[in-house]
């Protein structure tokens, strides 16, 4: 520093002492400056006051010499003390050079800067609030200072500033939020601790409503929650807990929509504490905001569904996620199935844009770690609609929801509980919004059929419930009641409608005479005829469908599918499977009783429908006649067996039929053998089966049974001789048995042609047995 330079009104002694390396001499100089400034204040000489401050700032505090900078800092503090309440008029000039010294490489000088600013702020008190942002910015840097003395000094200054903010009602929160939003993404643990402490203070001030600006800082808070320091994580938990308490108290003033996407992202993080906290917030948001959260359903499901498959190590997260899932599902109502009204220009402007919102949110999160979405789905699906305005209508974005559900169900790595939850969602949506859901059925149907092969029985059962709802839903009815021409039908969903009255049978076609459904049972829509996969699924799936839907309709529809089946070998195999289910399943007890007597027109129509498909398998056709007590027709069928190709498979099925006759299901048939006169064709039919069998255990079994048939003359009593004999049991007169017999012969000829064709190609082994 040039000793000859004029520093008036500072005397040469003051200047010399300010540049001294000893603190005590600099302190003496500061006292002299304080005295000098007081005189200027008494004289109201503002020009000289400004000149003193400017000299201390430019020539000392911002000097290249370290001792001069130290002297300038203590001199500025002395000026502030001397100014007292008038220091507020000169705060900008007093504060700026001190804050510049916060960046000094000398730790001692940074400490003196803290000390000087502490004295300045202590005198000015509330007058420093207009300069709060620059003070906060400087303090946030010192909070991470490596020198413990500097850090200690900054903490004293920090506490003083907090006291001033707490007791003041002039704090500019709007101007502070941008700085807070920027600093909250700091990775330094001390800076994070500093930020959290300030948020706690601001949240505790009654006149400061930080909740309005929570969307600006919520993402940063969740990232701080993932800090490695336990103390910081605990502090952040407290802050988030306080915010959540306030949200519960004042839900009407909360901007739920603006924070929904933030929670969705952090619900997918790998950090257990962050995930659990975000999931708890999501639970409260859904329960407090209600249908306001519906536009964000796809994103919420992306975050929640994988958590449902967690094991006991993450039991807490799983339980909260389950509550979120159930609560969100309850928000979907039949109102969401109403046709979309034309949107005005204003509504189109406020319509959520998933891609724009996601990009914005990712940009906000990029300021700190753990900001990316960990879900495998979020990289390929835009599921986060932007915040809607309060005036915008609450809309269920079904396309996004179905896309998320479809992706989760298609992912074989997803856990069982998640797959069950997905199927529950699909079932719920088909119940609540059938019209809109049927627009997506073509894309969902293949994966639903594929899910039938899932290794979990619970998944298969729930999948069947969804398929059953699709098949029986009136929303799937089309204008044309006719049956489509095969399993690979295509449906024009623009024509889907719900019938307003009556029930349309899909079986009432000219080629299916006598196959009408009972008008008292629900009608299957066209999607049921895509269920060939169900037939391949085996007895378990078919039995469950009979529980979920009307059993008569199931067999009606499946029989009609098989009647149109081009693969005759498959048709024969499936007819045998269906027949076994019909005769042995406890679920079909009522249906068997309905077929047993054929007393009603509906039961006769069902018999005719089954018979036409059962003709693919001769032995099952006979068993159907036995079940329905059409013994004469059974005998006529067995007479036709002489014209058939008798193979090992054929004889095996006859053997199984004999075993079935000995089961409880045919108890009534065996008892009818006692009434020889009224059941001659039953006995003839059984003898016909006996003649078909080789000398096997089945032959012996049936032979012994027929040996037990009593001699009709031995059963006669004196009363029975006096009474005219009862008429024999006849087949139902309303059924054209001749036409049915012709149909049987036609189908068997088709099977014979197919077998001969295969034999000609060399891919069929003729297993004919010579009797």
TAURZI-V760211 format. One line per field, one symbol per residue. burial: I if it has 24 or more other ideal C-beta (glycine too) atoms within 12 Angstrom, else O. Layout:
# TAURZI-V760211
burial->???
This chain:
# TAURZI-V760211
burial->IOOOOOIOIIOOOIIOIIIIOOOOOIIOIIIIIIOIIIOIIOOOOOOIIIIIIIIIIIIIIIIOOIIIIIIIIIIIIIIIIIIIOIIIOIIIIIIIIIIIIIOIOOIOIIIIIIIIIIIIIIIIIIIIIOIIIIIIIIIIIIIIIOOOOIIOIIIIIIOIIIOIIIOIOOIOIOOIIOIIIOIIIIIIOIIIIIIIIIIIIIIOOOOIOIIOIIIIIIIIIIIIIIIOOOOIIOIIIIIIOIIIOIIOOOOOOIIIIIIIIIIIIIIIIOIIIIIIIIIIIIIIIIIIIOIIIIIIIIIIIIIIIIIIIIOOOIOOIIOIIIIIIOIIIOIIOOOIIOOOOOOOOOOOOOIIOIOOIIOIIIOIIOOIIIIOIIIOIIOOIIIIIIIIOOOOIIIIIIIIIIIIIIIIIOIOOIIIIIIIIIIIIIIIIIIIIIIIIIIIIIOIIOIIIOIIOIOOOOIIIIIIIIIIIIIIIIIIIIOOOOIIOOIOIOIOIOOIOOOOOOIIIIIIIOOIOIIIIIOOIIIIIIIIIIIIIIIIIOIIIIIIIIOIIIIIIIIIIIIIIIIIIOOIOOIIIIIIIIIIIIIIIOIIOOIIOIIIOIOOOIIIIIIIIIIIIIIIIIIIIIIIIIIIIIIIIIIIIIIIIOOIIIIOIIIOIIIIIIIIIOOOIIOIIIOIIOIIIOIOIIIIIIIIIIOIIOOOOIIOIIOOIIOOIOOOOOOOOOOOOOOOOOOOIOIIOOIOIOOIIOIIIOIIOIIOOIIOOOOOOOOOOOOOOOO
